[in-house]
Structures are given as C-alpha cells and as structure tokens.
Amino acid sequence: MITLDVALGDRSYPIYIGADLLEQVDLIRQHLAGNEVMIVSNETVAPLYLDKVMGSLQGKRAEAVILPDGEEFKTLDHLNTIFTALLEKRFSRQVTIIALGGGVIGDMAGFAAACYQRGVSFIQIPTTLLAQVDSSVGGKTAVNHPLGKNMIGAFYQPKCVIADTSVLGTLDDRQLSAGIAEVIKYGLIKDKAFLSWLENNMNALVARETDALIYAIERSCQNKADVVAADELEHGQRALLNLGHTFGHAIETGMGYGVWLHGEAVAAGMYMAADLSARLDWLSREDLARVEQLLLRAKLPVRGPAISVQKMKELMSVDKKVHDGKIRLVLLKALGEAVVTDEFDAALLDQTLDQCQA
C-alpha cells in the first residue's frame, strides 16, 4: 500500500493506494468519527462492494442509501434523498458519511456531508479510475444544474481517500478510458516526465496492468495533492487542474448530462485547448499531434459533438473561471506548462470550436 498526504494543516488527510484495500478492516474504522455510518452508493456499485464495506463496520450503526447510477442523477433532488435518509435514521453530528462509488457519488456524498447539520465527517472510497485520480481528492463537492455543471457545491475535505485498484477490474472499458483522460491531464499541465511515461506505457494502462495502474494513480494523486495543498480554494494555480473542463462541461451540458462521460468530454476539451494553444503559436503542430495520438491510444474522443460555435460559447460562459464576463481558459504554453488566461483572439477560439467537431 502507498500512502500520500494532502497537506492542509489540521484538515490534512491520507490517500491510500493499493490492491485489496477493502479487505483491510481497520483502514476504514480508524477514520470514523463515531459509531454512526451512512454509506452512499449507487445501483451499479452497491451489489459489488457494499457488503464488503459493511463487513468492516461490524459493531457500528451502519445504514446505506442507494442512488440511481449516472451523471443525470447528480441533482438537488437526489441530494435530498441522502438528507432524507440521514434524518429518517436520526443520525447525529457524529455520523460519518462514506462515498462508495464514482465521481457522481463522491461529489454528492461529500456535498451532503458538508451540509448535514452544518458539516459531518466523510470518507471517499472511489470505485472508478477517474474518481481515484481526480474527483475524490481535493474536497470539491457539487451537484449539477440544468444551466451548468457543478455550479452548486462546496469545498469540503474528506477524512481519507481509499483507492483500491482491485475494484477497477469491474469497470467497463469506456469508464476506464474516461479515467485515463484525467491522468493525461496531469502530464499536460505540470508533469512532462509523466507525460512521456504515459506515451511509453499507455498500452499497459489500457490493458489494466496492476503496476501501471498503481503508478498512474500515485503520480496523478501526488500532482493533485501538491496543487490542492498550495491552493485549496482555487484562487490561483488550482484552476490549472481544469484543463479541458470549460470546453468539456459545455459539451456535457449541451448534450444532456450522461450522454458523454465526464472524462470523454474533458478529453475532447483538452484537444480543443491544445488546438487553440497551437493557433496561438504556443504549441507546435508536432506537440498537437502528440496530444491527439495519446488521447486516441487511450480510446478517447479528440473531437466534440456537433454543437454550434455560438451555443458552445454560451455554455462556456457559465463557468466558474469566468471573470467580469470574460471567458478564461486553461491553455498550454508548452507541453507540461499550463496557464489560465483570457488573453486570446476570439476569432481563433471560434476557429477551434468550429473545426474541432466530429
């Protein structure tokens, strides 16, 4: 087992990475606030892993609330289902909420923990690659609104993250690739050596080779932990973690939540960001081709759906990085070097949006 630390003073917490971690009973129990536990999971994950987690909680007062599976259910209505379950079971402020699932479950359970009785403990047990390398780490919690993704939420840190690589064996290929998109992101924004490692080891990652998965998860989590420790509330460099996300969130909202997986939309968005960076002469055409080939080898899309340029810009304007009405984007000054900027030619953005469609 590998243990990383997210250094946030008295709110610091460990990330545990390794195989068969759900078999280690004490790993969960040492981070419980008291004897009350509410597990939040979904209809896909619960039949696979709920009993195993419940087995670690013997002697505790443990309940579960099972939500439908999918981004389209990441709403205030389904968040309220969690609150109702907590209240019906009369759980106190000593309850620990455990998120057992992918990014949707992690975001919703974390947001519920931030709000219930003004804040209770929670633990992240991410069951998708995307959640293990990105959404479970850093304390971003939220639900979607029809007008914008993740626009209603809070920063709220877990007590620990348990990334058990064994659970990735039940992940379908599409979900695995969606997770690899976020892994590639770290190489593009700040870790050129990792980017080269990914180019050399992408086949092993797609084939789910254990050593490759563990290394990719560790390197991704370390990159994210470093950024979060330096800028927890996203006043500066943490925004760099959103490479491709302004484009990607617009795709998800425009197509309807759940039609494109988050990682798929981010992949297309990262290519768009790289394309615009090339149009600005920050990346060479050879750099752009490297980005495209890496995404394709991960079985990810490199073009967005057929959404008009005007509609894409309208959707992109509902973004947390918008400042004084101006769209700000994460772009690439070089491979491994990202910047947040609104200093780009609007005509070049239009060209990117027009030509980066399937």
N, C-alpha and C positions, 0 to 999 in steps of 0.2 A: 504494500500500500504506500502511495505517495501522499504526503500531506503538504499543502500550501497554505499560506496565511494571507488573508485580506486585512491589511494593517490599517485599522480605523480607530485606534485608541481603545476606549472601553467598549467599543462595538466591534472590535476585531473578531474574526471567526475563521475556522479552518475549512479548507476544501479537501475532502478525502477522495482519492482517485485510485481505482484498482478493480480487480475481478473479485466477484463473490462477496462484496462488502455487505450485502443484505443478510448474509449468514452470520455476521458479527453482531451479536445481540447488543453488546454494550456500546457499540458505536452510536446508536440512536439514543439509548437510555441516558447516557451521560449528559446529553444536551436538552433534556426535558425540563421544563420549568417546575412541574409538579406531577400530580397523579392523573391529571385530565389531559386527554389527547383526542383531537379530531383530525382524522385523515381525510384529505380532499383528493379524489381521484376521478377517473372517467371510465366510461363503459368499456373501453378497449384495454386499459392498463389494469383495472381492478381485478378482473378474472385471472390475470397472470401473476400479480405480485402483492395484492392486498393481504392475502392470508400469511405470506411470509413476513410482512411488516407487522401485522397483528401479532404474530408469534413472538416478536421482540418486545411486545408490550404487555406480556402476562403480568398480572397484579396491578396494572394500571386501569383506569376507567377510560376505555378506548371506544370510539364510535367512528363511523365513516359516512361521508356524503359523496354520492357518485353522480357526476355530471355527464351530460352528453359530450361526445368527442368531436372537437372541431373548432376552428377559429371563429366560425359563425356564431358560436355559443359563448363567446367571450364578451358578455354584455352585463349591464347593470342588473337585468332581470335574473340572470343565472348567478351573479354575485350574491343577490338577495337570498337565493336558495341556501347558500352557505350560512348566512346570518340566521336564517330561519332555523336551520338545523342546530346551530350553536345555542340559540335561545330556547328551542324546544327541549334540548337536553340540559338546559340550565347550567351551561358551562360558565365558570368564573374567569377572572383575570389571570388565573394560574394555568389556564389551558395552553397547550402547545398545539398549534396547527401544523400538520405535516402535509406538504405538497408532494404527491406521488403521481407523477405524470410528466408530460412535456411542457413546453413553454406556456401554453394557454393555462394549464392547471397551476403552474408555478406563479404566473402573474396574478391569477385570480385569488389563489390561496394567500399569497403574500399581501395583496391589497386588502383582503378580508382581515388578515392578522393586523395590518396597520390601523384598521378602523374599529374592529370589535373592542368595545369597552375602552376605546382610545389607545389600543395597542397591546397585543399579546405576542408571545414568542412563536416563532415558526421555524421549521426545518425544511430544506429543499432536498428532495430525492428525485432528481431529474432522470427520466427514462428514455429521452431521445438524445441523439448526439448534439443537436442544436441547443437544447436546454443545458446539457452538460458543459458545453464550451462557451456559452454566452448568457442566455437569459436567466439561469439560476444564480449567477454570480453578479454581485454589484448592487442589489437592492432596488432595481427598477420594478415596480408593480403597477398594473393598469388593466383597464378594460377598454374595449373599442366603443366608438360612437359611429352611427351611420355616416357622419360627415368627416370622420378622421380616426385613424388607428392610434391606440394607446394615448388618447388625449385626456383621459380621466384616470388619475392614478396618484401614486405617492412613492417617494424614496423610502424604503424600509428594509433594513438588513436582516437576513436570517441568522440563526444561531450556528448553523453549519450547513455545508453542502456535501452530500454523499453521492459521488458519481461512480456508480457500479457499472463497469464496462460489460459485465456479463449480460445485462438486460438489453444491450444493443443487438443481441442475436435474434430477438423477436421483432426488430424494427424492419419495416419494408424498405426496399431499395430506394424508393422515392424520398422517404423521410431521411434515410442515411445521407443521400446526396444533399438534401436541404441543410443538414447539419454541417456538411463539408463546406458549404458556402461561407458560413461564419468562420470556419477555420481558415479558409483562404484569406478572408478579410484581414486577419491579424498580420499575415505576411505582407499584404499590400500596404497597410497603413504604417507599420513601425518595425517590422522584423524581416529584413531582406534575406537573412540567413535561413529563416524558417520558410520563406517563400521558395528558396532553392531546394530545401529539404522536401517540400511538398511536390515540386516538379519531379524530383527523383523518386518519390515514394507514393505518388498518387495511386498507382495500381494496387499497392498493398493496402492502402486506406480503403479504397472501394471494395476490396476483397475481404475487409474486416479482419485483417491480421491483427492479433491482440497487441503485439508490441508497437505496431504503427499507431493503432488507436490510442493506446495509453500515452505515447509520446505526443501525439497531436493534441489530445485533451490537456495534458500537463502544460505544454507550451502555450496553448491558447488561454488557459486559465491564468497562467502566470502573467501573460501580457495584459489580460483584463484586470487582474488584481492590482498590478502596478499602476494602471491608469486610474482605477477607482480610488486607490489609496491617495493619489495625488489630487484628485478632483471628483469627490464623491457626488456632488450635486450638479455636475455638468455645467460649471461656469466657464470652462475653458477646454482643456485638452480631451476631456471625456467625450466631447462631441465627435472627435475623430473616429470613435467606435461606430459611428453611424454612416460609414462609407456605404454608398448604395442604397441607404434606407429612405432617403427623401424620394428618390425615384421608386423604390420598391414599395413603400407604403402607399404611394399614389396608385400603383398597379393593383395592390390588394384591395384598396377602397373602391377603385374604379370598376374592377371585375366582380366585386362582391366577395366578402370575407370567406375564405375557404376554397375558392376556385383555384387560386395559386397558393402553394405553400409559402410561408414567410421566407424561407431560405431560397426558394426558386425566384421570388420577386426580388430579393436582395442580390442574387447572382446577376439577373438582368440589369438591376440598378448599378451594380459595381461595374459592369461592362459599359453602361452609359456614362458613368463618372470617368472611367478610363478614356472613353471616346472623346468626351468633352475636354479632358486634360490634354489629349493628343491634338485636338483642334486649337488649343491654346499654346501649342508647341512646348508643353511641359514634359510630355512623354513622346518617345519616338514611335514610329509605326511598328518597329520591332517589339517595343515594350507592349504596345496594344495587342499585338499578335500573341505574346506570351500570356497575357491575361486571358485572352479568348481561348487559347488552347488548354490552359489549366482548368478553366470552367467546363469546357467541353469534356475533358478527360474525367471530370467529376460527375458527368452526366447531368449537367445543369444548363438551363437556357441562357443564351447570351443576347437574346433579343426580347423586347417586351411585346405585349399584345397590341392589337390594332386599336389604340386609343388616340384620339386626335391630339395634336400638339396643344391646342388651346385647352382641352379638357385636362390633359396631363398637368399643365401649368396651374390650372385652377386647383387641382387636387394637391399639387406640391405646395401651394400657398398655405394649406392647412398643415403646418409642420412646426414642431417645437423650436426649430432653429431659425424660423422667420423672425427678422428684427426690423422694426419700423417699416413693416410692409414689404421688405425686400427678402426674396428667397436667398438663403445661404446654403451652400452645398459643401460637402466634403469631397475634395478633389485631390489628385495626385501630382505633387511637384516632381516626384520620381517614384519608381517602384520602391516601396518601403518608407516613403515620406509623404504623409498626408497633411492637408491644410483645410481649414474651414474658411470659406471666402464667399463674398457676394460680388467680387470683382471679376466678372466675366462678361463677355459680349453676349447680350441677349439673343442676337442673331445666331451665334454659334450654339447656344442651348437649343434653339429651335431646330437647327440642323441635326443635332444629336437626337432629339426627340422624334424627328421625322424619319431619320434613317436607321434608327435602332429598334425598328419594329419587325416582327416576324412576317 
